[in-house]
Amino acid sequence: MRIHVIACRVLTRELSYLAAMSPNIIEITWLPQGLHQTPDALRISLADEIRTIEENVRTDRTRFAPEAIALGYGLCSNGVLGLESGDIPLVVPRTDDCIALLLGAQARYLEQFQAHSGTYWLSSGWVELSAGTKQERAKRRERRFRQYAERFDEESAEYLLEQEEQWAHNYNRCALIDLPVHQSPAYEQAAHEMAQENGWAFERVQGSLRLMEKLLNGQWNEEEFCICPPHHRLVAAYDGTKLCAQALEGGAP
């Protein structure tokens, strides 16, 4: 089976490893980390990539058409809702976001959320692309301070930075997801330092490649994956399954 995956770059190490091990032929298109913060931008980016894949097949720029387009995303702030399939079906995990993917199951994510609702999650990708090291965070803060100071003044710059940092008060635990793909003391140090800076507890939580492996291996059971057939739209489901496929009016063009 040929599968074209569109995924958040935060999953680079895990999905690259699984693609190399998969019995299927996997091609991956990476999107920037952080698009979930602007769901409309995520939806537009995903729709553009889906259209590009479809167009490349139609115009024979892609020699062999994928049998499915799989998304390395969950609902991700509803950023996948409204996406439409063309001639190629879409496959989407029935998860809230990538943390459930990294933990191996939506059920594990919900268990963790119920026990520790104020958790700031980190993985190798999240450390590399979002959290960074203590030194990188300090440099970024200094850069932001200079940007604000140039527009306003130093007192206002410090105030604006303090307001930006209020998000940290929503959390009380920093959890580093432990996965076998790539382990480095640097990640634990970065996560531990971030926890100390914000007064959070620190904990390592065992992750799992299980759900991402199923995604790339084509093991799409109905309970954990929504398969959106050709010429359907992804819409919200309110029965706990997260997503369902709705036929487009008029069907195939």
The 8 nearest C-alpha neighbors of each residue, nearest first, counted from 0:
[[1, 23, 24, 2, 66, 65, 217, 22],
 [0, 2, 65, 24, 66, 23, 25, 3],
 [3, 1, 25, 65, 67, 68, 66, 4],
 [2, 4, 26, 68, 27, 25, 65, 69],
 [3, 5, 27, 69, 70, 68, 26, 6],
 [6, 4, 28, 70, 27, 71, 29, 69],
 [7, 5, 71, 29, 70, 30, 4, 8],
 [6, 8, 30, 9, 32, 29, 10, 31],
 [7, 9, 11, 10, 29, 32, 31, 30],
 [8, 10, 124, 7, 11, 32, 125, 128],
 [11, 9, 8, 13, 12, 14, 7, 124],
 [12, 10, 8, 14, 9, 13, 15, 124],
 [13, 11, 15, 14, 10, 16, 180, 124],
 [12, 14, 16, 10, 15, 11, 180, 17],
 [13, 15, 17, 16, 11, 12, 18, 10],
 [16, 14, 18, 12, 17, 13, 11, 19],
 [15, 17, 19, 13, 14, 18, 12, 20],
 [16, 18, 14, 20, 19, 15, 21, 212],
 [19, 17, 15, 21, 20, 16, 25, 14],
 [18, 20, 16, 17, 21, 15, 25, 14],
 [21, 19, 17, 18, 16, 22, 23, 15],
 [22, 20, 18, 23, 19, 17, 216, 215],
 [23, 21, 20, 216, 24, 0, 18, 19],
 [22, 24, 0, 21, 1, 25, 216, 2],
 [25, 23, 1, 0, 2, 26, 22, 21],
 [24, 26, 2, 18, 3, 23, 1, 27],
 [27, 25, 3, 4, 2, 24, 28, 1],
 [26, 28, 4, 5, 3, 29, 25, 6],
 [27, 29, 5, 4, 6, 30, 26, 3],
 [30, 28, 6, 8, 7, 5, 27, 31],
 [29, 31, 7, 8, 6, 32, 28, 5],
 [32, 30, 8, 7, 33, 34, 29, 9],
 [31, 33, 8, 7, 9, 34, 30, 128],
 [32, 34, 35, 36, 31, 37, 129, 7],
 [33, 35, 41, 36, 37, 32, 40, 31],
 [36, 34, 38, 37, 33, 75, 76, 41],
 [35, 37, 34, 33, 38, 76, 41, 75],
 [36, 38, 35, 40, 34, 39, 41, 33],
 [39, 37, 78, 41, 35, 40, 76, 36],
 [38, 40, 42, 41, 37, 43, 78, 35],
 [41, 39, 43, 38, 37, 42, 44, 34],
 [40, 42, 38, 34, 44, 39, 43, 78],
 [41, 43, 78, 39, 45, 40, 44, 79],
 [42, 44, 46, 40, 41, 45, 47, 39],
 [45, 43, 41, 47, 42, 46, 40, 48],
 [44, 46, 48, 42, 47, 43, 41, 49],
 [45, 47, 49, 43, 48, 44, 42, 50],
 [48, 46, 44, 50, 45, 49, 43, 51],
 [49, 47, 51, 45, 50, 46, 52, 44],
 [48, 50, 46, 52, 51, 47, 45, 53],
 [49, 51, 53, 47, 48, 52, 54, 46],
 [52, 50, 48, 54, 49, 53, 55, 47],
 [51, 53, 55, 49, 50, 54, 48, 56],
 [54, 52, 50, 56, 51, 55, 49, 57],
 [55, 53, 57, 51, 56, 52, 50, 58],
 [56, 54, 60, 52, 61, 58, 53, 57],
 [55, 57, 59, 61, 53, 54, 58, 64],
 [58, 56, 54, 55, 59, 53, 60, 61],
 [57, 59, 55, 60, 56, 54, 61, 53],
 [60, 58, 56, 61, 57, 62, 55, 63],
 [61, 59, 55, 58, 62, 56, 57, 54],
 [60, 62, 59, 56, 55, 63, 64, 58],
 [61, 63, 59, 60, 64, 56, 55, 58],
 [64, 62, 61, 65, 56, 59, 1, 60],
 [63, 65, 56, 66, 61, 62, 1, 53],
 [66, 64, 1, 2, 67, 3, 63, 68],
 [65, 67, 1, 2, 64, 87, 0, 68],
 [68, 66, 88, 2, 65, 87, 89, 69],
 [67, 69, 3, 89, 4, 2, 90, 88],
 [70, 68, 90, 4, 89, 91, 67, 3],
 [71, 69, 5, 72, 91, 4, 6, 90],
 [70, 72, 6, 5, 7, 69, 4, 73],
 [73, 71, 70, 97, 96, 6, 75, 74],
 [72, 74, 96, 94, 95, 75, 92, 97],
 [73, 75, 77, 95, 96, 79, 76, 78],
 [76, 74, 96, 73, 77, 78, 35, 95],
 [75, 77, 78, 74, 38, 35, 36, 95],
 [78, 76, 74, 75, 80, 79, 38, 235],
 [77, 79, 38, 42, 76, 75, 41, 80],
 [80, 78, 77, 42, 74, 82, 81, 75],
 [81, 79, 234, 233, 77, 82, 78, 235],
 [80, 82, 233, 232, 234, 83, 79, 42],
 [83, 81, 233, 80, 232, 79, 46, 84],
 [84, 82, 232, 231, 81, 233, 85, 230],
 [83, 85, 230, 229, 231, 88, 89, 87],
 [84, 86, 230, 229, 87, 83, 53, 88],
 [85, 87, 229, 84, 230, 88, 53, 251],
 [86, 88, 85, 229, 67, 84, 66, 89],
 [89, 87, 228, 229, 67, 227, 84, 68],
 [90, 88, 68, 227, 69, 226, 67, 84],
 [89, 91, 69, 226, 225, 227, 68, 70],
 [90, 92, 225, 70, 224, 69, 93, 89],
 [93, 91, 224, 94, 73, 223, 225, 90],
 [92, 94, 224, 223, 241, 73, 240, 225],
 [95, 93, 73, 105, 96, 92, 99, 74],
 [94, 96, 74, 73, 75, 99, 93, 97],
 [95, 97, 73, 75, 98, 94, 74, 99],
 [96, 98, 100, 99, 72, 73, 101, 95],
 [99, 97, 101, 100, 96, 102, 108, 120],
 [98, 100, 102, 105, 108, 97, 101, 104],
 [101, 99, 97, 103, 98, 102, 210, 104],
 [102, 100, 98, 103, 99, 206, 207, 97],
 [101, 103, 206, 99, 207, 100, 104, 98],
 [102, 104, 207, 210, 209, 100, 101, 208],
 [105, 103, 106, 107, 99, 102, 210, 100],
 [104, 106, 99, 108, 94, 107, 109, 103],
 [105, 107, 109, 104, 108, 110, 99, 103],
 [108, 106, 110, 104, 109, 105, 111, 102],
 [107, 109, 105, 99, 111, 106, 110, 112],
 [108, 110, 112, 106, 111, 107, 113, 105],
 [111, 109, 107, 113, 108, 112, 106, 114],
 [112, 110, 114, 108, 109, 113, 115, 107],
 [113, 111, 116, 109, 115, 110, 114, 108],
 [112, 114, 110, 111, 115, 116, 109, 108],
 [113, 115, 111, 112, 110, 116, 109, 117],
 [116, 114, 112, 117, 111, 113, 118, 172],
 [115, 117, 112, 118, 113, 114, 111, 170],
 [118, 116, 170, 171, 115, 172, 169, 119],
 [119, 117, 172, 170, 173, 116, 115, 120],
 [118, 120, 173, 172, 170, 174, 117, 121],
 [121, 119, 174, 118, 173, 175, 122, 176],
 [120, 122, 175, 125, 174, 176, 126, 119],
 [123, 121, 125, 176, 124, 175, 126, 120],
 [122, 124, 126, 125, 127, 186, 121, 181],
 [125, 123, 9, 127, 122, 126, 128, 10],
 [124, 126, 122, 129, 121, 128, 127, 123],
 [127, 125, 130, 131, 123, 124, 129, 128],
 [126, 128, 124, 131, 125, 129, 123, 130],
 [129, 127, 125, 126, 124, 130, 131, 9],
 [128, 130, 125, 126, 131, 127, 32, 124],
 [131, 129, 126, 125, 128, 132, 127, 136],
 [130, 132, 126, 127, 135, 129, 136, 128],
 [131, 133, 135, 189, 134, 136, 130, 126],
 [132, 134, 136, 135, 137, 189, 192, 131],
 [133, 135, 137, 132, 136, 138, 131, 139],
 [136, 134, 132, 138, 137, 133, 131, 139],
 [137, 135, 139, 133, 134, 138, 140, 132],
 [136, 138, 134, 140, 135, 139, 141, 133],
 [139, 137, 141, 135, 140, 136, 142, 134],
 [138, 140, 142, 136, 141, 137, 135, 143],
 [141, 139, 143, 137, 142, 138, 144, 136],
 [140, 142, 144, 138, 139, 143, 137, 145],
 [141, 143, 139, 145, 140, 144, 138, 146],
 [142, 144, 146, 140, 141, 145, 139, 147],
 [145, 143, 141, 147, 142, 146, 156, 148],
 [146, 144, 148, 142, 143, 147, 149, 141],
 [147, 145, 143, 149, 144, 148, 142, 150],
 [146, 148, 156, 150, 144, 149, 145, 151],
 [149, 147, 152, 153, 145, 151, 156, 150],
 [150, 148, 146, 147, 151, 145, 152, 153],
 [149, 151, 147, 148, 146, 152, 156, 145],
 [150, 152, 148, 149, 147, 155, 156, 153],
 [153, 151, 148, 155, 154, 156, 149, 150],
 [154, 152, 156, 148, 155, 157, 151, 147],
 [155, 153, 157, 156, 152, 158, 148, 151],
 [154, 156, 158, 152, 153, 157, 159, 151],
 [155, 157, 147, 153, 148, 159, 154, 158],
 [158, 156, 160, 154, 155, 159, 161, 153],
 [157, 159, 155, 161, 156, 160, 162, 154],
 [160, 158, 162, 156, 161, 157, 155, 163],
 [161, 159, 163, 157, 162, 158, 164, 156],
 [160, 162, 164, 158, 159, 163, 157, 165],
 [161, 163, 159, 160, 165, 164, 158, 166],
 [164, 162, 160, 161, 165, 159, 166, 158],
 [163, 165, 161, 162, 166, 167, 160, 168],
 [166, 164, 167, 162, 163, 168, 161, 169],
 [165, 167, 164, 168, 169, 163, 170, 162],
 [166, 168, 169, 165, 170, 164, 197, 171],
 [169, 167, 166, 170, 165, 171, 197, 164],
 [168, 170, 167, 166, 117, 171, 165, 118],
 [171, 169, 117, 168, 118, 167, 172, 119],
 [170, 172, 199, 117, 200, 118, 173, 169],
 [171, 173, 200, 118, 199, 201, 170, 119],
 [172, 174, 119, 201, 118, 194, 120, 200],
 [175, 173, 202, 120, 203, 201, 121, 204],
 [174, 176, 121, 203, 122, 204, 120, 177],
 [177, 175, 204, 122, 206, 205, 203, 121],
 [176, 178, 205, 206, 204, 175, 203, 179],
 [177, 179, 206, 180, 207, 176, 205, 181],
 [180, 178, 181, 182, 177, 207, 208, 206],
 [181, 179, 178, 13, 182, 12, 16, 208],
 [182, 180, 179, 183, 178, 12, 123, 13],
 [181, 183, 179, 180, 184, 178, 177, 186],
 [182, 184, 185, 186, 181, 187, 123, 188],
 [185, 183, 187, 186, 188, 182, 189, 190],
 [186, 184, 188, 183, 187, 189, 132, 190],
 [187, 185, 189, 188, 184, 183, 190, 123],
 [186, 188, 190, 184, 189, 185, 191, 175],
 [187, 189, 185, 191, 186, 190, 192, 184],
 [190, 188, 132, 186, 192, 187, 191, 185],
 [191, 189, 187, 193, 192, 188, 186, 194],
 [190, 192, 188, 194, 193, 189, 187, 201],
 [193, 191, 195, 189, 194, 190, 188, 196],
 [194, 192, 190, 196, 195, 191, 189, 197],
 [193, 195, 199, 191, 192, 197, 196, 173],
 [194, 196, 192, 198, 193, 197, 199, 191],
 [197, 195, 193, 194, 198, 192, 199, 191],
 [196, 198, 194, 195, 199, 193, 167, 168],
 [199, 197, 195, 196, 194, 200, 171, 172],
 [200, 198, 171, 194, 172, 197, 173, 195],
 [199, 201, 172, 173, 171, 194, 202, 198],
 [202, 200, 173, 172, 194, 174, 191, 199],
 [203, 201, 174, 173, 204, 175, 200, 172],
 [202, 204, 175, 174, 176, 177, 205, 201],
 [205, 203, 176, 177, 175, 174, 206, 202],
 [204, 206, 177, 176, 203, 178, 207, 102],
 [207, 205, 102, 177, 178, 176, 101, 204],
 [206, 208, 103, 102, 209, 101, 178, 205],
 [209, 207, 211, 103, 210, 212, 101, 206],
 [208, 210, 103, 212, 207, 211, 213, 104],
 [211, 209, 103, 213, 212, 208, 100, 104],
 [212, 210, 214, 213, 208, 209, 100, 215],
 [213, 211, 209, 215, 210, 214, 208, 216],
 [212, 214, 218, 216, 210, 211, 215, 217],
 [213, 215, 211, 212, 217, 216, 210, 218],
 [216, 214, 212, 213, 217, 211, 21, 18],
 [215, 217, 213, 218, 214, 21, 212, 23],
 [216, 218, 215, 219, 214, 213, 0, 23],
 [219, 217, 213, 216, 220, 214, 215, 212],
 [220, 218, 217, 224, 221, 213, 214, 223],
 [219, 221, 222, 223, 224, 218, 225, 213],
 [222, 220, 224, 223, 225, 219, 226, 93],
 [221, 223, 220, 224, 240, 93, 225, 219],
 [224, 222, 93, 221, 220, 92, 225, 219],
 [225, 223, 92, 93, 221, 91, 219, 220],
 [224, 226, 91, 90, 227, 92, 243, 242],
 [227, 225, 90, 89, 228, 224, 91, 88],
 [226, 228, 89, 244, 88, 231, 90, 225],
 [229, 227, 88, 231, 226, 230, 89, 84],
 [230, 228, 88, 86, 84, 85, 87, 231],
 [231, 229, 85, 84, 251, 250, 247, 246],
 [230, 232, 246, 247, 245, 84, 229, 83],
 [231, 233, 83, 245, 244, 82, 81, 234],
 [234, 232, 244, 81, 80, 82, 243, 245],
 [235, 233, 80, 243, 242, 81, 244, 232],
 [234, 236, 242, 241, 243, 237, 80, 233],
 [237, 235, 242, 241, 238, 243, 240, 234],
 [236, 238, 239, 241, 235, 240, 242, 243],
 [237, 239, 240, 236, 241, 242, 235, 243],
 [240, 238, 241, 237, 236, 242, 93, 235],
 [239, 241, 238, 242, 236, 93, 237, 222],
 [242, 240, 236, 239, 93, 235, 237, 94],
 [243, 241, 236, 235, 240, 234, 225, 93],
 [242, 244, 234, 236, 233, 235, 225, 245],
 [245, 243, 233, 227, 232, 231, 234, 246],
 [244, 246, 232, 231, 247, 233, 243, 234],
 [247, 245, 231, 232, 230, 248, 244, 250],
 [248, 246, 231, 250, 230, 249, 245, 232],
 [249, 247, 250, 246, 251, 231, 230, 245],
 [248, 250, 247, 251, 252, 246, 230, 231],
 [251, 249, 247, 248, 230, 252, 246, 231],
 [250, 252, 230, 249, 229, 85, 86, 247],
 [251, 250, 249, 230, 85, 86, 248, 247]]
